[in-house]
Amino acid sequence: MLPTVNIAMLGASGVGKTSFMARLYSRLQEAVCELSIRATKSTVHDELKQLGDAVAHGRFPPGTAFRTDYEFMLLLRGETALRFHWHDYFGQALDRVDTDTQTHALLRDLDTMDALLMFCDADDLRKGRPGIANILAAMSLANAALSATARAISVVIVLTKADLIDAWSVSMLRPLEGLMAGVAAKASLKGAIVPVSCTDAALDVALPLLFVLRCAAKRHVSEQKDAEATADKQSEYWREKSRGFWGFLRAIDDTLSGLPTDAEMAQRCSARAEESRLLRVALEPSAAALTRATSRVVRLKKELTAADYAALLGGVTGIAATHNPSTKTRGVWR
C-alpha cells in the first residue's frame, strides 16, 4: 500500500493560505516534471479548481474561519504515486494557544505530522507592520513543536505575497532566523524557504508541496530499502537453520508443537522482503521526479546566515520586477 503523507499548514489570518491552496491545486492540474495532484473527492476537486481559477484572475476568497482537512493523490504520469492528507488551520488559532479547541487539535497533529508549511506575509516582513507579531507567534509555536518531536519532518517557510518584494533583505528575514536555525541544526528535520505568488504567473506555488513530498518519498524509499535488507538477512538466517540433520529434527519438533518451521519462517521473511522491494520500486520514480521538480529550492542549512538566504532568494532582482503583475492582483491574499 502506498504511504500517506500528513501535511500541516499554519499561518496567521490574511497571510494567504486559502489562496495558496486554491492556486496550488489549479496549477498542479497541469503536470510539473510529469507530476500532478488530484483530490480524492470530486466535490473538493471542483471547488478548488474553481477557486484556483478565480484567484488567478484576481478574485480572492475570504480567510479560513475553521480547520479543514483535504485528501489528495500525487500522480506521476497520471498514475497514483503517493497519497497526502492536508490540514489547513484557521489563523485565529495562533491567538488562543491555551484555550481554543482548534489550537489543541493543531498541537496534537503537529506531533504526528510528516511535514509543516509555515506561512509568512512577505509584505509584513518588508514593512515591519504589527502583523509581524503573528509571524513571531507562528514561529514560536512551530519551534516548540519541532524541538519536542523526534519524528523525521520536512518544514517549508512559505513567503506569500512575494510579488510585492523587489529585493530580499537581511532585516526582512530576521524574524525567521530562529526557526531557520532550529530546523537546520536538527538532523531529523529537512527545511526550505520558498517565496510564492498567487497571481496569474503562479510563481513557485507548487514548490512547497513538491519539496515536502520529495522528502517523504525519499524517506520511504530509504526505509523500504532498509526493511528489505533486514528481511533478506533474516530469511537467510532461518534458511540456514533449516538445513542439515539438526534442521530436519527442528522441523519435526516445530510441527509437533504447532510452531512455524525454520523453512516457513524463511518464507515469511522472504515475503516481507519482496513486499518492501515492490513498494520501494513503486516509490523510486516519483521520488526521482520530485527531486527534479525541486532542484532549485533554497534549502535550510547550518552554515547559512540571513544574508546568505537573502542573496539566494534574490537580493538584487525581485519577483515584482521580474514578473510585473498588475496592481489589481499584486499581493492580494486571503
Helices and strands as residue ranges (DSSP letters): E 4-11, H 17-27, E 35-39, H 42-56, E 68-76, E 79-88, G 91-95, H 101-110, E 115-121, H 122-127, H 132-147, E 153-160, G 162-164, H 170-173, G 174-176, H 177-185, E 189-195, H 207-241, H 244-256, H 262-293, E 298-299, H 306-314, H 319-323
